[in-house]
Amino acid sequence: MLIHRKIKCLIFICLTLCSATSYAQRYYLWDNKPATDWMTEAYPIGNGRIGAMIFAGVNHEHIQFNENSLWTGDEQETGAYQAFGDLFVRFDSDVNKSFTAYSRKLNLDKGLHEIAYQQDGQQINRRYFASQPDQVMVFDYANSKKGKFNAQIALRDAHGQAVQVEDGRLWFQGTLDNGMRYAAQVRVQVVGGSLSKTTDEKGQAVLTVKSADRLVLLLSAATDYANTRATNWKSAEEPMKVNERYLQQAEKYGVNKLLERHVADYTALFNRVALDLDHSQLDAKQTTKALLEAYKKQPIPALEALVYQYGRYLLISSSRKGGLPANLQGLWNNSNNPPWRSDYHSNINVQMNYWPAEVANLPESAWPYLDYINSMREVKKINTQKEFPGVRGWTVKTENNIFGGESFLWNTPGSAWYAQALWEHYAFNRDKKYLREFAYPILKEISEFWDDRLVRRADGTVVAPKGWSPEHGPTEDAVSYDHQIIYDLFSNYIQASAILNIDADYHNRITALRAALLKPKIGKWGQLQEWETDRDDPQDKHRHVSHLFGLYPGNQFSVLKTPELAKAARVTLTARGDESTGWSMAWKVAFWARLQDGNHAYKILTNFINLVGGDGIDYNNGGGVYANLLCAHPPFQIDGNLGYVAAVSEMLLQSQTDVLELLPALPDRWSAGTVKGLKARGNVHIDKMEWSNSSIRQLILSSPQDQTIQVLSPSQLAGLSPEQEINGKYLYKIQLKANKIVKFVNKS
């Protein structure tokens, strides 16, 4: 018997699913002084459509805000994502007034920004949040003494339109050069005191509050954009009317009810996953920046868990169903000429934004990306036909906007990489209606593009012509990056057509085409070749490692099924090095996790949690995080934050093969811990997994569907006999019944 006699079994099957509740962990960021820099210190809030960066000043508050459809450009010109405006609240006239006991806190548990300090012998508290149910941002100011609230409130349009002030409201509206209309409005509510229209020292119209007990600001911003080409990307409703509708409804609720509705909506998503690593705790007295400074001397697993949950917070806050996907900066941007247009970069960045959506149990947040892919199809087909006459289907360039416009170089495998997300949403959720009606037609037309585009050589080998390995190297046939993504596309199409039992002839054609694709090659120094020609330089430290797509996020290479290719990938990764830009390090953590080397993955993870200042931008090295935990490319890019979530999830759970692997890349530093709420492909829920001494102590699994799964565990599961041992791990078959949990508890 492989089961130790001292291990006792307890298997429960219940009708109720276990919910992922939050641990008594510190899931918040905080500082003891206001922010002075937008990128490195301010804290973000957002509801997936509108968002703001909060400076939390004492005597002068600055709130910079965005709405994620405010774009220049059109179907031809990429343009750029735009800043929307700024809200200012100036308290009294004495900007040098002292204060004590200051704290600004971004509470991830509630999606709530809280500010507190003492001044003039009174306690001052503020609460800021961006409500998804009510589509407004709320800024609530309260003083402990009545009649002591005095302030000026000003609004500014980032494009210079005049601000109107009337009846307790500030607003502006304008039109961009591409014809997009936009508008923002702030409604001011006071309890006690007075509210009047005045002018500031610059002669600008403002609202002045005198002797009030409390102040509430409601902000809404909108454009006339609609995510459909059939209406020329235009909504029928004017932005001013959109704002009026949202604000009138929000005023009916009042601030406490708005907060209640926001917290209920937000926590329904955030609380699905909880993570405790090595049972470490964060010192409540240390600011987030101080924790980062301490981390350089000694890694703190609780901080690593905080960065994980912060990434989930950012995805929830920048990507909600019915809206646009997160761009290079999520939705936060303070420039009308942002780095890389703050665009949808198709050669890894927008894809990385959505790697965590399924495994970290936020499938609703994947929908903006899926809808975006669907909405772009017709424009992309026109552009593709111009560049590649005679092909079916479509593909994309590297830089992309919200109208189908694009620029920079053609990234011919880009649409195939997009298509991976379409398949993954099915793989994790098993919705056959979605697969048939939404995903399959797109998978097929992108497969048709490559069916027409691929070159058949005389020896029967099929290759992709004129490829480029982002973002370096020559343009030539048979680039590894192209082939691995095409292999992934074809594999997903083949599975989809088989599941739906349709298009048998084309299924067979793509199956044969995949078999003829040029196979990955191992080069002269043992590396996985980036090009067909064995030209790889072992001194190359480029941030992109595009030719390892098949390791992650693809599944062409694996330690279990293709050990030689996995070994070659290890050689390549070792040569590329561990230090790079922020997002590149997040990708490398995922690579090493797939190679099941937890300690190496952890080494790079600690490099990622590296406090970076706002100066000295180096685009090839020097990545990490800023004091507000936003990822430094540098400068700020959100893909690193979101890629980090996916990478840590891969260290704890993998399901890219037909085997669900538990703790596949657990580092020594995480010898004990608990995670709740992760999802595996096949719609398998890890309701709880607890471990100590790197061995599973408790495992709770469930699924909405009846199924038999294979589970590979680093330790034996009580009461089950393993099918076999693989590299010191135990392979089990486990029966799952729909909506019932299966629980294993190992006791010594």
N, C-alpha and C positions, 0 to 999 in steps of 0.2 A: 504494500500500500504506500502511495506517495503522500498520503495525508498524515501529518503528525498526530500521535495519539492524544496529545494534550489539547489539541484544537477542538473545541466544541462547536457544534453547528446550531445556528438559529436562523431559520428561513421563514420569513413572513410573507404572505401574499394578501394584500389589502385592496380595498376598492378605491381608496382615496390616494391621490398623488401627493407626494411630499412637496411642499413649497420651499423655495430658497429664501430663507430669512437672513437678515443682515447680522453679522457678528458684531461684537462690541469692539469693533475696530475703529480707528480714526480715519474716517472717509471724508476728510475735508482738507482744504488748503487754507493757510492763514498767514497773515503778516501783521506786524505791530506798527506799521507806518503806511501811509498812502502810497499808491503807485505813482511813479514819475515817468515811466516808459511804457508805451502801448504794447510793444512786442514782448518784452521780457518780464514785466511786472503786473500789468493789468489782468483782471480775471474775466473770463468769458461767461456770458449767459446766452441762451438761445432756445427757440422752440422748433427748430428745423426750417423755419422760413425767415424769421427776423431774429436778430441777435445784437448783443452789445458787448463792448469791452469797458470795464468799470475801473476808474481810477480811485474812487472812494476818498477824494480829498475832504478835508475837514471844513475849511472856510470857503473852498471853491471846488465843487464837484464837477467832474467832466465825464460824460457818458457818450462814447462814440458808437453809433449804431449802423446796422446794415439790414438790407433785405436782399435775399440771394438771387433775385431775378434782375437786378439793376445792372444791365450789361450794355456796353457799346457793341458795334459790329452787327453783322447780319448773316445771311446764308453764304456769303462769299468771304467777307472780312471777319477775322476772329474777334477783333476788338479786345475789350478787357472788362473784368468784373470791377464794379465801381464802389467807392465809399458812398454812403447815403447822407449822413448828417451827424450833427453833434448836439447834445443837450447839455446845458450848463445851469448849475444852481449855485448862486453866490450868496453865502450866508452873512448877513449884516454888512458892514463896510470895513471892519477891522480885520484885514487879512493876516495880521500878525498875532491874533488872539491865541493864547496858549491852550493846550488840551492835554489830558492825561488818559491812561488806561485805554489806549486806542487798540482796536482789533478789527480787521476785515477778514471775513471767513467765507469761503465758497464751500457750502455744505453739499457734498455729492449725494448724500442720502435723500435729500429733498429737492435738489436742483434749486437751491436758495442761496443768495448772496446776502450775508448779514454784516453790518457795520455797527460798531459801538464805541463810544468814547465819552469822557466827561469834560464839560466845559461850562464856565460861568456857574459853577455849583449845581449843575444839573446833569442827568444821564440822558444821552442822546442815542437813539437806535434807528437804524434804517434796515429795510428789507427790500431786496430787489429780486425779481424773477420774470421769466419769459413764459407765458402761459400758452400751451398748445391748444387746449380746449377753447380758449377765448381769444386767441390770436392777438394778444396785446402784451406789451411789457409793462410791468407794474413797479413803481418806485414809491415806497412808503416811508415817511419820515415822522418820527415821534420824539417829543421831548418830555422829560419828567415833570417840568413845571409848565403850567398853563399860561398862555398868552405871551410866550417868550420866543415864538418862532417868527423870524424876520428874514426874508430872502428875496432875491431877484432870479427869475427863471427866463432863460434865453434859449432860442433854437437857431441852428445854423444849417443851411443847405450846403452840402459838399460841392455843389455845382454853381453856387453863387446866386440862386434865386432869392428874391426878397421874402422875408418872413412876415406873415400877417398875424396880428394879435387882436382878439375880440372875444368878449363874453367868456373869459376864463379859458380860452384856447389859444394855442400858437400853431401855425401851420405854414407849410410852403408847398408849392407844386411847380413842376417844370417838365420840359421835354428834351430828351437827348437828341443828338444829331441824327440818330437812326430812327427817330420818330417815337421812341418809347416814352410814354408818359409816366410820371411818378409823383407821389405826394406823401407827406408825413404830417401827422397831427399829434399834438400833446394836449390833453385835457387836465386841468389843474383843479383839484378839490381841496378845500380848506375846511377845517373844523375850528370855529371861532375866528376872531380877527377879521381881516379884510383882504380883498384881492382886487388889484386895480392895474390898468394899463399905464405904463410909464415909459421912459427912455433911459438907457444906461449912459455911461460916460462917453460912449462913442456915438450917441444919438440913435442907437438901434432900439426898436420897440421891444419891450420886455413886459412880463407880468411881475408885479411886486406884491409880496405877502407881508402883512404887518400884524404883529401881536396874535398870531394864530396858535392854536394848541397842537395841530397836526396838519400834515400836508401829504397828499397822494397825487402822483403823476401817472397818467395812463398814456402810453405811446403806441401808436400804430403807424406802420409804413407799408406802402404798396406800390406796385406798378401795374400796367395794363398787359403784362405778359401772360400768355397761356401756353402750356406745353403741348401745343398741337399745330401742325403745319396747315391743316385744313382751314384754320381761321387766321392764317398768316401770322401765327404766334401772338395773336392779340385776343384779349378778353373783351367781352362786350361791356363789362362794368368799369366805370371810370375809377381811377385810384382814390380820388377824394371820397367817392361814395362808399368804396370798400372800407376806408378808414372810419367813416361815419357809422357804418353798420357795426363794425367791431366795437367801436368805442361806446356807442349807445347801449349795446348789450352788456358790455363790461361794467358800465356805470350802474346798471340795475342790481348787480350782484354785491358790490362793495368789496373792499380789499380783503377782508377775512374769508369771504366765500370764494373769491378769486384764488386766493392762496390754497384753500382747501381743494378746489377743483384741480388746480395745477399739481399739487402734491400727489393726489390720487392718480392722476394720469401718468405722471413721471415715475412714481415708485412702482407702478404696475410693470414697467419695463426694467428699471434699474435693479429692483430687488430680486429679479430672477436668479442672479448670480451673486454668490458671496465667496470670498477667497481669504483664507487664513494661511499664511506661509510661515512655518517653523514657530508658530505661536509667539512671535515677537510683537512688541508693542511700540508705538511711537510716543515720544515724550510730548505731552500736551503743551508744555511750556516752550518748546522749540518751534520757531516759525518754519515754514516750508523751506525757505532758503537756508536756514540753519541746519535743517535735516539733510539737505543736499550737501552742505559743506561737511557735516559729520560723516556722510556716506562715503566721501572720498577716502576717509581713514578706515572705515569699517562698514561693509555693506549691511543694510538693515532690511531683512525680508518684508517687514511690515510696510516700508516705503515702496518696495517693489510691488506689493499688492495695491497700494494707493495709486501708483502710476497706472496700474492695470485698470482699476475702477475709474480713474480719471479719463482714460481712453474711451471707456464705455459711456461715460457722461458726455464726452465730446461728440460721439456718434449720435446719441439720442438727441443732443442739442442742435446738431447741424443736419440731420437727415431724418425726416419723418414722412410717412406715407402721404402721397398726394402732392409732394413738393419736388424740388430739384435735389440732385445728389450733392454731397459735400464736395467742394472743389479743393484746390491745393491748400487753402487756408480754412477749410470747413465752410463757414459763411462769414468769418470775421476778417475785415479788410479796411484799412484806414487810408488807402491811396487810390487815386484814379489812374495810376500807372504802376500797378503792383508787380512784384517779381513774377516772371513767367505768366503775366496776365491774370494770375490767380485762377488759372484755367482748369480744364479737364485734360490732363496730360495722359496720353493713351499708352505710354510704353512702360508703365508700372504704377504711376502715382494714383490715378483714380481707382484702379483695380485694388491697390493696397488699402485704400480707404474702406473697402468692403470685405476684406478678408475676415474680420472678426464678426461680421453681422450674424452669420449662422451659428458658428460654434459658440460664441458668447451670448447666444440666445436673444438676439435682437433682429429676428427675421423681418419685422415690420420696417426696420431702418434700411433694409436692402431694397425696398420697393422704389424709392426715388431713382436709384441707379438702374433698375430693371426698366422702369417707365421711360427713363431718359434714353436708353438704348433703343427702345421701341419707337420713340418719337423721332429719332434722328434718321430712321431708315431711308425715307424717300429722298431727303437731301443728299445723303451719303451715296445713294445709288446713282444720282445724277453726277456728282463729283467723281465717283469711281469710274463711270463710263467715259468721262472726258479723259481721264488719265490712262485707263486700261480698256480701250475700245473692244467691244465684243464679249466681255465677261458678264456673267450673271452675278447677282449678289452685290456686296459692297464691302468697303473697308474704310479706313480713316487715316488722317494725318496725325502728327504727334500732338499738336495744340488744337483744342476744340472748345467751342462756345455752346450757348444754349439754343442756338438757331440752326445748328448744323454746319456753321462756318468753321473753317479750319486753316491752319498754317503750319509753317516749318516743314520738315521732311515727311514723306509718306511713311507710315508705320504699318506696312501691309498686314502683319499678323495682329494688328490692334483689335479689329472687330472679332477675330477668333478668341482673343483674350477676353474681350467683353462677354463673349458667349459662355465662357466658363462660369460666370456668375449666374447666368440663366439656368445652367445645369445644376450648379451647387444648390440653388434654392429648391429645386426638386429633390435632389439627393438628400438634403437634410429634412425636408418636410413631407415628401411623398404625396404631393397633391397632383393626381393624374389629370384632373381638369385643367389646372394651370399648365402642365406640361403640354397637353394637346393643343390648347387654344392660344397660349401665349408664347411659350418657349420654343416649341418644336418648329414653327414656321421660320423663326429667326435662325435657329441652329441649321436648318436645311439650306436657307439661302446663303449663309456664310460658307457652308460646306460647298455649295455650288460655285462660289467665287474661287475657291481653291481648286476645285475640280477643273475649272477653266484656266486657272492661272499657272498651275504646276507644269513643269517641263518633264516630258518622258524621254529618258535617255535610251540609247540603243541597247544597253544591257538590261533594260527593264526597270532600272532605278528611277524614281521620281524625285525631283528636287524643286525647291522654291527659287525662282530667279531673282536676281538683283536685290538681295537682302542686305540689311545693315544691323549689326549687333549694337543696340543702344548702349551708350551714346558715344561710341568710338569704333575705330577700325575701318577697314575697307568695305565698299559696297561690292558684293559679288554673289554668285549663286551659292546655294546650299549652306547658308548661315544656320548654325545650330539653333539659335533662338527661334527662327521661323519654323523649323521642322518640329521642335518640341511642342510649340503651341498648336501647330496644325495637327499633330498626333493627338493632342488633348481634345481638340475640336472634333476630330473624326471619331475618337473613342466615345465622346459624349453623344454625338449624333447616332452612332451605332446602337448605344444603349437605349436612347430615347425612342428610336424607331422600333426596336424590339419590344419595348414595354408597351407601346401603343399599337403594335402589330399592324403597322402601315408601311407603305413604300418599300416593299420587300426587294424589288429590283434595285432601287437606289441604295438601299441598305447594303446589298451585296457589292455594288459598285464601290461605295466608300470603304467597305471592309477590304476589298482588294487594293484600293488606292493606298490605304494606310499601311498595308503589308509591304507595298513597294517603296514607301518613303525611305530616303537615305537614313541609315541607322546612325545613332550616336557613335562617335569614334573616341578611342583613347590614344593620346598622343605620346610622343617620345619620352617625356619625363613623367608619364603616368597620369597626366591631367585629362580631364574631359575637354575635348577640343571645342573651341569657340567657333572655329571655321572649318570647312572641309579640309583646307590646307593646314598642315601641322605647323602653325606659325605662332602659337601662344608664347608669350614672354613671361617667364616665371617671376620677373620683377614688376609686372603690371599690377598696380594697386587701384585700378579704376573702381569707382563706386558702384557701377552697374555690374552685376554678375548674371547677365541675361541668359547665358547658355546653361544655367542651372534651373531654368523654369521647370524642367521635368522632375526635379527634386521637390521644389516647392515654388508656387502653389500647385503645380501639376503633380501627377502620381506615376510618371513613367519610370522613375528610378526609385528603388527602395532597398533598405538594408535586407529585408526579408526575401524579396523576389529578384532583385538584380544586384547582388552584392558587388560584382566587379565594377559596374557603373557607379554604385554608391561610393566605392573606394576611390574611383577617379574623381568624383565630385569632391571628396575630402581633400585630395591633393590640390585641386583647383582652389578651394576655399582657404586652405592653409597658405598658399602662395599669395592670394589676394590680401590677406591680413585681416586683422580684427577691427582696426580703427577706420572710421570713414564718416560720411555724413550721417545725420540722425536716422533718416529713413533706411539708408543702406545697412546700418547696424541692426535695425529691427528685422530686416530681411535675412541677414546673416544669422540672427538668433533662430529664426524659423528653419533655415538650412541645417544648422547643427542639431536642432531638435529632431528633424526628419532623419538625420544620421544617427540619432539616438545617443548623442554625446552630450549629456546634460551639463557636465562641468564646463565644456567649451562654450555651449550656449549661454551658460550663466556668466562666464567671463565677459562675453560681448554685451550681455544684458547690463552688467555693472559699468561697462564703458558707455552705454547708452544713457544711464542715469548719471550723467556727468554735467555739473553745473557750468553753463556757458554764459559768458558776458555778452553784452550787446555790440561790442566792438570787434574789429579784426576778423571780418568775414573771410573764410577760406572754404571754397566750394568743393574741395576734395577731401578735406579732413576737418577735424575740430567740431564734429557734430556732438549732440547731447541734448540737454534740456535747459530751458531758462528757469529763472526763479519761480515763474508761474507754471512750471512743468510742461509748457508747450515745447514741442520738438524743434530743435535747431537743425535746419538742413546744413548750415545756416543760409539765409534767415529762416524764419518760422515757416514750417510746412506741417500740416496736420497728419500727413500720411505716416510719419514716424510714430506718432502717438497711437494711431489705429493699428498700424502694423505690429507694434509692441503687444497689443492685446491678443492679436492672432498668434504671435510667436509664443507667448507665455501659455496660451491655451494648447498649442502643439506640444509643449513640454509636458503637459499634464494628461493630454488625451489625443489620440490619433485614430482616424477612421478612413484614411484615404484608400486603403486596400479593403478587402472583404473581411478584415479582422479589426475589431475594436481593441486598441491597445491602451492599457491603463499605465499611467506614469512612465511613458516610454523614454523620457529624457529628464528624469528627476536628478537635479544636482545634489551633491552632498550637503549643500547648505540648506536645502529644503527637505531634510530627512523626516520632518513631521509637518503635518498640515491638514487642511480640509478645504474642499471646494464643493460648492453646491450649484447646480443649475446649468452646467455645460450641456451642449447637445452634440451628438454624433450623427454621421450620415446614417440614413435608414430611419430617421426620426426616433432615435434612441436618446432618452434623457438621463443624464447622470444626476439624479436628484441629490445624491450625496456620495462623496468619496473621501474617506478619512484614512490617513496613513501615519505610521510612526516607525522609526528605524527603517524607513524606506519600504515598509511592508503594508499592504492593505489591511486595515483594521475593520472598516465598515464600508459597504458598498450597497447603494440603493439605485436600482435601475427601473425605468418604466418606458412605455411606448403607447401611443394611441392605437396601435395596430398589433394584432397577433403576429409574432414572428419568432424565428429561431436565429440567434446571433452567435458569432464566435468571439470570444473575449480572450485576450492575451494579458495575463497578469504577472507582475514581478514576484508575487507570492501566491501561495495556495489559497483558494477560496473554500471556506469551511462547508462541508457537506457535499461537495462536488468532487468527482474524480476527473482529473484532466485527461483530455484526449491524447496529449503528448507534451513533451518538453521541447522547447525551442530556444536555444542559446540561454539556458538557465531560467527561462520563463515558462509559464504554464498556460496551455491552450484549453479553453473550456467551450462547451456548447451550452447555451442558456436559453430556456424557453420563456418568452415574454407574452403575457396575455394583455389584451387591449385595456388600457386605463387601470391596470393593476401594478403595484410595485412588487419587485423582487428584492429582498433584503438579505445581505450576508453580513454576519457579525463574527469576527474571529476573536476568540478569547483564549488566553493561555492559562 
